[in-house]
């Protein structure tokens, strides 16, 4: 079994779970404090960008190893 493919699958799974938890937390926070939604949204997009960046780095490493 190619370990690069396994690493890619785990990275996709981790990224998806991370983004889901992040969006869920932002929605819960904005339900409690609707006036802070703008700041929550900015932070959410920054977090999503970092999570996706980590996924793409893992993708590049998987192709480099394979």
N, C-alpha and C positions, 0 to 999 in steps of 0.2 A: 504494500500500500504506500502510495506517495504521501509523505508527511506534509508537503506543501498544500495539498488539497484539504487535508484534515485541518491544518492551521487556518486556511481560508474559511472553511465552514465554521470553525469555532469563533473566528473573528466576526463573521457576519452575524452569528447568533448573539455574541456579546454586544455588538453594536446595536442590534435591534432591541435587545432587552434594555440596554442603557438609554436609548432614545425613548422607549416606551415609558420607563420610570421617570425620566426627566419631564416629559410632556404631562404625565399624570400629576406630578408634583406641582407643576406650574398651574395646571387647571384647578387643583385643589386650593392652591394659594390665592389665585385670583378670585375664586368663589368666596374666600374669607375676606379678602381686601381688594375689592374691584378697582379702587383708585390707584393701585400699584401695578396694574396690568402692563403698562408700558415698560416699566423696569423689569418686570418678570419676563416679558416677551423678549427683550433685548438679551437678557442673561440666558434665556432658553436657546435662542439662535446661536449664541456664542458656544454654549455647551454642545449643541448638535454639531457645530462645525468641528470642535475638537474630537468628538466621538467619530465622526465620519473621516477626519484626518487620520486617526489611529487605524481605522479600517483600511484606508488606502495605503498606508505604510505597510500594513500586514500583507495586503494584496501584492505590493511590489516585492516584498521579501519572499512570498510564496513563489512568485514567478522566477525570482533570482535563484532560489534553492532548487527549483525543478528544472 
